[in-house]
Amino acid sequence: MNTEFFTALELLEKEKGIPAEYMIEKIEAALVSAYKKEYGNNTNVRILIDPAKKDVRVYQQKEVVEEVENPETQISLADAKAKAKKWKVGMTFETEVKTKDFRRLSAAAAKSVIIQGIREGERRVMQEAYENKHEEIITATVSKVDHETGNVVLETDNGRAVLLRSEQIPGETFYVGDKIKVFVMEVNKESKGPIVTLSRAHAGLVRRMFELEVPEIADGIVIVKGVAREAGSRTKISVYSRDEDVEPVGACIGTHGSRIAAIVNELCGEKVDIIQYSEKPEEYIAAALAPAEVLSVTMTAERACRVQVSPDQLSLAIGKEGQNARLAARLTGFKIDIKAD
C-alpha cells in the first residue's frame, strides 16, 4: 500500500507538475484531520511520512503523568512503565495507529483534504507557469466559443483559460481549432477567480509582436519607445535605433512590408503607424500626428503644445472622431491643440 502511495505521488509530480513535498504536506494534514475525527479534536498526533523508506505511520501522543486528568492526552506513569521501563513523567508516550482502522467518515475526510490539495497544487503550478509568461505572448488553441457571452475558451500549454469578449479585438471571430496569439495581461494569485487574464486588445500584444517579428528589436538594436492603441482600429508605435546604420522604421516594416504585414494580419487588419522617436518634443509630436503633415509645433506648457497644420490637413491630423490626435497625445504624453494655419 505504501509503495503504491509513493508511486502515486511520483505520478502527480511527473504528470501534473505538483511537487511531492507539497503533496506530502497536504497528506499529513489529511491524516491529522482523519485522526481527529476518529479520536477527538483534543487528542495529539504525529505523522511520519518517509519517502526514502516509502513508509507512512501515524502515532497517537500522550503525556506521561503521575495522575491522569485527561485520558485523551495523558497516560499514567504506571501504564507507560507497563509497556517499557524507560518512561518518565513529562515524556511523550507514542502508540502507533493503523490508518486501516479509521472509519469511513474519517477516511472520507482525509480523501477530501487530499483532493483539495491536488486542486490547489494544480492551481499553484498553473499560476507559476503563467507568472513566467507574464506580459508575454503565448499561442493558444480555441476549444470553445460561447455565442451568448462572446467569451472564448482557450487551450494553452498550462491548461484552459478564458479570453473575455472585452479583451478581444472588436469584430474578430473565432472558430474551434483556431490558433491565436494572446497577451498574458494579469496573473491572479488569489484562491478565487480566474488564474490568468488574457488579452488581444492590450497594447502589450503589439509591442511583443514587433519583438517577435523584428530581429533588430529582439537584439536590442531598435528600441520600442511607446505604444498607443485602440484595438481593432489603429495603433501608433514609436521606435528609435541605437545603430546609425539601422533605420528603425524601415526595419519594422521589413522588405516589401513583410514584417508589418504579418503583424497587421494577426491584428485582423488593424492599421499600424510606425513613428520615428525623437528626443526633441517638437519633432516627436509632429511625427506622431502622421499621416498628417505638420507645419509647426509650439510648446505652450511643460506637457502641452500647439500644432499648426494647413487647412487641408486639419481633418487628417485630428482623425475620425479625434482618433489620430488622441493616439498621438497618448503616445507622446503631451496635450496637443491642433489649429489650421
RARA-V918065 format. One record per backbone hydrogen bond with DSSP energy under -1.0 kcal/mol. NH is the residue of the N-H (numbers start at 1). CO is the residue of the C=O. E is the energy in kcal/mol with one decimal. If there is no record, write none. Layout:
NH&CO&E ; NH&CO&E
This chain:
5&1&-2.1 ; 6&2&-2.3 ; 7&3&-2.0 ; 8&4&-2.2 ; 9&5&-1.6 ; 10&6&-1.9 ; 11&7&-2.1 ; 12&8&-2.3 ; 13&9&-2.0 ; 14&10&-2.2 ; 15&11&-3.3 ; 16&12&-1.8 ; 18&12&-1.5 ; 23&19&-1.8 ; 24&20&-2.5 ; 25&21&-1.7 ; 26&22&-1.7 ; 27&23&-2.7 ; 28&24&-2.4 ; 29&25&-2.0 ; 30&26&-2.0 ; 31&27&-2.6 ; 32&28&-2.2 ; 33&29&-2.2 ; 34&30&-2.5 ; 35&31&-2.6 ; 36&32&-2.6 ; 37&33&-1.9 ; 38&34&-1.6 ; 39&35&-3.0 ; 40&36&-2.2 ; 43&40&-1.2 ; 46&59&-2.5 ; 48&57&-2.9 ; 50&55&-3.1 ; 55&50&-2.1 ; 57&48&-2.8 ; 59&46&-2.8 ; 60&95&-3.5 ; 61&44&-2.3 ; 62&93&-2.5 ; 63&73&-2.9 ; 64&91&-2.8 ; 65&75&-2.6 ; 73&70&-1.2 ; 74&70&-1.8 ; 75&63&-2.6 ; 77&65&-2.0 ; 80&76&-2.3 ; 81&77&-2.7 ; 82&78&-1.4 ; 83&80&-1.2 ; 84&80&-1.9 ; 90&64&-2.9 ; 91&88&-1.9 ; 93&62&-3.8 ; 95&60&-2.3 ; 97&58&-3.3 ; 101&98&-1.9 ; 102&99&-1.6 ; 107&103&-2.6 ; 108&104&-2.6 ; 109&105&-1.8 ; 110&106&-2.0 ; 111&107&-2.5 ; 112&108&-2.3 ; 113&109&-1.9 ; 114&110&-2.2 ; 115&111&-2.7 ; 116&112&-2.3 ; 117&113&-2.1 ; 118&114&-2.3 ; 119&115&-2.3 ; 120&116&-2.6 ; 121&117&-2.4 ; 122&118&-2.7 ; 123&119&-2.4 ; 124&120&-2.5 ; 125&121&-2.4 ; 126&122&-2.3 ; 127&123&-2.7 ; 128&124&-2.5 ; 129&125&-2.1 ; 130&126&-2.6 ; 131&127&-2.7 ; 132&128&-1.5 ; 133&130&-1.1 ; 134&131&-1.2 ; 135&184&-2.8 ; 136&133&-2.0 ; 138&182&-2.4 ; 140&180&-2.8 ; 141&155&-2.3 ; 142&178&-2.8 ; 143&153&-2.8 ; 144&153&-1.5 ; 146&151&-2.6 ; 150&146&-2.7 ; 152&163&-2.2 ; 153&144&-2.8 ; 154&161&-3.6 ; 155&141&-3.0 ; 156&159&-3.3 ; 159&156&-1.4 ; 161&154&-2.2 ; 163&152&-3.4 ; 167&164&-1.4 ; 168&165&-1.7 ; 172&169&-2.2 ; 177&142&-2.9 ; 178&175&-2.5 ; 180&140&-2.6 ; 182&138&-2.5 ; 183&199&-3.2 ; 184&136&-2.7 ; 185&183&-1.2 ; 185&197&-2.0 ; 186&197&-1.4 ; 188&195&-3.2 ; 197&186&-2.6 ; 199&183&-1.8 ; 200&167&-3.5 ; 205&202&-1.3 ; 207&203&-1.9 ; 208&204&-2.6 ; 209&205&-2.0 ; 210&206&-2.1 ; 211&207&-1.6 ; 212&208&-1.8 ; 213&209&-2.3 ; 214&210&-2.5 ; 217&214&-1.2 ; 218&214&-1.9 ; 219&215&-2.4 ; 220&217&-1.1 ; 221&216&-2.0 ; 222&216&-2.0 ; 223&240&-3.0 ; 225&238&-2.5 ; 226&238&-1.2 ; 228&236&-2.7 ; 230&234&-2.7 ; 233&230&-2.1 ; 234&230&-1.7 ; 235&271&-2.2 ; 236&228&-2.9 ; 237&273&-2.7 ; 238&226&-2.3 ; 239&275&-2.7 ; 240&223&-1.9 ; 242&221&-3.0 ; 246&243&-1.9 ; 251&247&-2.3 ; 252&248&-1.8 ; 253&249&-1.7 ; 254&250&-2.6 ; 257&254&-2.2 ; 258&255&-1.7 ; 260&253&-1.8 ; 261&257&-1.9 ; 262&258&-1.6 ; 263&259&-1.5 ; 264&260&-2.8 ; 265&261&-2.3 ; 266&262&-1.6 ; 267&263&-1.6 ; 268&265&-1.3 ; 269&264&-2.8 ; 271&233&-1.9 ; 273&235&-3.1 ; 275&237&-3.0 ; 277&239&-3.0 ; 284&280&-2.4 ; 285&281&-2.9 ; 286&282&-1.9 ; 287&283&-2.2 ; 288&284&-2.2 ; 289&285&-1.2 ; 290&287&-1.7 ; 292&289&-1.9 ; 295&308&-2.7 ; 296&308&-1.5 ; 298&306&-2.9 ; 300&304&-1.6 ; 301&304&-1.6 ; 305&335&-2.3 ; 306&298&-3.1 ; 307&337&-3.3 ; 308&296&-2.7 ; 309&339&-2.4 ; 313&310&-2.2 ; 317&313&-2.6 ; 318&314&-2.4 ; 319&315&-2.7 ; 322&319&-2.2 ; 323&320&-1.8 ; 325&318&-2.0 ; 326&322&-2.3 ; 327&323&-2.8 ; 328&324&-2.0 ; 329&325&-2.2 ; 330&326&-2.1 ; 331&327&-2.5 ; 332&328&-2.4 ; 333&329&-2.3 ; 335&303&-2.8 ; 337&305&-2.0 ; 339&307&-3.3 ; 341&309&-3.3
